[in-house]
């Protein structure tokens, strides 16, 4: 469904003294039809930039992204317009996704009107009501405004509006981080039901490793713009190989178990370490080999790690 090849995104900052910052650094990944790839990593590591660049919401600095074999970076405006409805995104703050001056009915019907997906208003209303039923809401919500609904209801409506275009690939960028735990479970169940019904592929971004384990077939761990480990979700969680992944899993387990002491990275002087591997300044295993950037290598079936000492 999705094939990302050597994707990079570099920003230029500064007024008088220009400097470059690489947010996404030579990332390659694949997502099969009906598969969920969970993407985890600390804030600022490039997860959201990667997702937006894949969808061509942000122009890339290098690399290619193929959607069902079509290079979307080389697509003409007309071709891209056709592809866009099949590739959708759910943002972290659902309340910003709706026009506060439109009732929910008009917000849900708008994509169908723009794409001429219904013949008349009767068919349009049937489609809208069907979408509401799929996400566990009722017809009474159609006359309300966004501010009259809860966060969980808004997130379900965001999903309903996306489904109106019959997408095949959805980026879910922290879709439940702003919701209560009980509401999170309901929304995640809807995500899975819809995926099973329509065979939708997900790129699921989250800080919550338990959510990623539950939702994902495979997990990718990102650090400073690079994928450092990827593999079956349960395998990566239970048997992390990269030092950063191990630290991430231990920190998450310590937080969930309410332990006072959370594992910390090793604070090593930047001057005494090589500059190839971005994690080397904080790694106990760092050595001379780390002067070169490590590539992903397979350590088990479908399990890849970017570390010289694995």
NORLIN-V400620 format. One line per field, one symbol per residue. ss: DSSP state (@ for helix, = for strand, . for the rest). phi: phi as a letter, one per 40 degrees, with the letter a starting at -180 (. if undefined). burial: + if it has 24 or more other C-alpha atoms within 12 Angstrom, else -. Layout:
ss = ???
phi = ???
burial = ???
This chain:
ss = .============.....=============....=====......@@@@@@@@.......======..==.....@@@@@@@@..====...@@@......=@@@@@@@@@@@......@@@@@@@@@@@@@@....@@@@@.=@@@..@@@@@@@@@@@@@.....=====.......@@@@@@@@@@@@@@@@@@..=====...@@@@@@@..======..=======@@@@@@....@@@@@@@@@@@@@@.............@@@.......@@@.....@@@@.....====..===.....
phi = .bbbbfcbabbbbhbcbcabbccbbfcbabbcdgcbbcbbiccgchcccdcccdcgcbcccagbbbbfgbcccbccdccccccdccbbbbccbccccbcccbccdccccddccccfcbcaccccccccccccccbgbbccccccbdccbccccccccccccccccfcbabcbcfcbccbcdccdccccccdccccccbfccbbbbacccccccccbcbbbbbafgbcbaaiddcccccbcbcdccdcccccccccccfccbbdbcccbdcccbcbccccdcbbccdaccccbccccbcbadgbbbbacbc
burial = ++++++++++-----------+++++++++++++++++++++--++++++++++++--+++-+++++---+++---------++++++++++-++-++-----++++++++++----------++-+++-++-++++---++-+++--+-+++++++++++++++++++++++++++++----+--++-+++-++----++++++++++++++++++++++++++++++++++++++-++++++++++++++--------------------+---+++++++--+---+--++++------++++++--
